[in-house]
Amino acid sequence: MITNNAISAIKANRLYWLGRYTERVYISLHLLRRYYDKMIDGEPKEYEEYYQKLDTNNPYPDRESFRIGKNPCSLISGLTAANDNAIVLREEIMSETLSYIELSLSYIRKSAEKKGDNITDLQPITDYLLAFWGSVDERVFDERVRNFLRIGKLVENMDMHIRFDYPFYRIEEAFESLKLCAETEEGIFDPMILEHLDELLSEEKYDSSNLEYKATVLKYLNHLVLL
């Protein structure tokens, strides 16, 4: 195993958020395609349900403003944030890995200029993001770098899937993987919050239809990692 001796707290934080932003955009694209299909079938309110689950504090007047607008939850905002982190981490993740984030951002900016509104046209971004993670596996040999990236990815995976009412087994799989990733990173979890999540994330208690329960789990999840 090739391991770097140390990663600064600032870079660890950037790796974590690079993992989160790339996963957020990846899952958002999947969900948007699903909601887009429903809207084609004559259910325009499905879009409203989508953005409310993602961010109840910000109203988005139309699909276009969510897809490429300047609001913090838009696809272009997520890719911009991912790119900002990836550029700083070029030495840790390698230029080839960074290039897939740059390609994704370039593609969505060109899409914005064309003012296209078909979400299926953004499939290349999904492909680039898959290639990004493939490049991490292929080119990044520092296990701590990979670990921080994966922790961010798994936290975001859980966050998005809880917001969109995925079945418990999907949440459980990500949570168990997250805990395994953190075993080699001493002190990365807040122990009290981890205890609360362990208690709440059981098949008997999991209830995504309960808004109070969901808000509590998301609050704990987003304060779990001490970076």
N, C-alpha and C positions, 0 to 999 in steps of 0.2 A: 504494500500500500504506500502510495506517495502522498505525504501529508505536509502541508505548510506548517511552520512552527507556530505562527500566530496570525490572527486576523483581527484588525482593529475593530472596535465597537462600531465605528462609523461604517466601515465596509460590511460588517455583519448585518447591520441594519439595512444597508442598500441591497444586499443579496436577498434578504428576507422580503423586501418590498418588490424587488424585481420578480421573485417567484410569485408573489401575490398578484401583481398587475398583469403578468402574462396569463396566469390562470383565470383572472377575472375577465379578460377580453375573450379568451378561448371559450369559456362557458357562456358568456353573454352572446357570442355569435351563435352557439348551438341553440340557446333559448330564443333568440330573435328569429331564427329560421323557423322554429316551431310555432311561435306566435304569428309570424308572417303567413304561414300556411293556414292558420285559423282565420286570419283576417281576409285572406283570399276567398275563403268559404263563407264570407258574409258576417263575420263577428268582429266588428271594429273595436268593441270595448275590450277585447283581449289585450290590445296594446296598453290601455290604461292600467289594466291589472298587472302587466309586466313591469311598468316603471314604478308603480306603487309598491310592489314587493321589493324592488331593488332599492328604492330611496323614497320614503314617504314624505321627506321634507322638501323635495324639489319638484314642482310641477313642470312637465315638459309638454309644450303645446302640440307637438306632432312628432312623428317617427324620425324625421330628418334631424330635428334638434337633438334628439337623443343619440342618434347614430354618429353624427359628426359635429354636434354643437360644442360649445365651450363649457358646458356644465361638467362637474367633476366625475359624473358617472358615464359619460359618453364613451364610445369606443375609441375615438381619437384622443380623448384625454387620458384614457388608460394606456394607450400605446405610447403617447408622449412621455408619460411618467416612467413607463418601462424603459424607454430609450434613454431618458436622462440618467437613470440608474446604470443602465448597461454601458453607456459611454465611460462613466467613471470606473467601471469594473472591467474595462477591456483586458487588462493584464490577467485578471483572475479567470475570466470566462473565455478568453481568446477572441480575436477579431472575427473569425469565421462564425462563432456563435452570436456575437453582436450583430453580424450582418443580417440575420433573419429578423431581428427586431427592426432594424433600419428598413428592410424591405417591406415589412408590414406597415410601418408608419408611412413610407412613401406611397404605398398602394392606396391606403385609405385617404391620403391627402389628394391624390389624383381623382379618386372616386368623388370626393367632396367638390372638386372643381367641375366635374362633369354633371354634378347634381343628380346622380342616379339614385333611385329609391328602391331598387330591388336588392334585398338583403342577400339573396343567393349569389350576387355578383362578388361578394366578399369572401367566397370560399378560399381563394388563394391565401388570405390572412390566416385562416385555420391551418392550412398546409404549412405556412411559414412557422407558425407557433409550434406545430408538431416537430418541424425540423429543428427549431431552437432547442427543444428538450432532447432531441436525438443528438444534437451537437454537444450538449452538456455531457451526455453519457459518453460520447466518443472522444471529446477533446479535453474535458476538465478532469484532471487526475487528483486534484486536491480534494480529499473527502470532506473536509470542513466546508469548503466552498459549495460543493454539491449538497451538503447537508442543510446549510442555511437556505439555499434556493428551494430545496424540497420542503422544508418546514413552512416557508411562505406559501408555496403552492398548495400544500395540504390544508393550511388554515383557510385560505381563500376557497378551496374546494368545499370545505365544510360550510363556510359562511354562505356561499351561493346556494348550495343544495338545501340548507335549512330554510333560507328565504323562500325558495321555490318548492317547498313541501315534498322533497324527495323522500322515498321510504327510508326507514331507520337503518336497514342494512348498508345503505350507501354511506350514511353518516358514520356508522360504526367502523366500517372498513378504513375510512380516511382517518378517524380518530386513533385507531390502533396503530396505523402506520405512522401517524404524527408522534405518538409516544415512543415508538421505536427509534425514530430519527433523533429524538431529543435525549436518548439514553447516553450518547457520547458527548453531549454538550451540557456540562454541569451548570445548574442554576439558570437555564434558559426559560423554564416555566415558573410562574408564580405558583407555589405549592398549594396555597389555599384555593386559588381559582381552579387548579387542576382537580382538587378534591371535589369541589362543587360540580364541575363538569362530569366527573366520573359518576357522581350521584344522579345527575339529571339525564345523562345520555345512556339510558337503559331502555330496553324494548318496552318495559312496562310503563315508563314515564314519558317516553317520547310522544309528543302530541303537537304536530306542526299547525294544527287548526286552532290551537290555543295561543292567541296573540301575546298574552302576558308571558307564557312559558317561552315562546319563541324569542321575545325581546330579551328575556333574562339569559337564555343560552347564548345568544349572539353577543350580548354585553360581556359575558365571561370569556367567550372565545376570543374576542378582539382585545382583551386585556391579558390573555394567557401568556403570551411570549414577551419576555423582558428584554426587548431590543429597542 
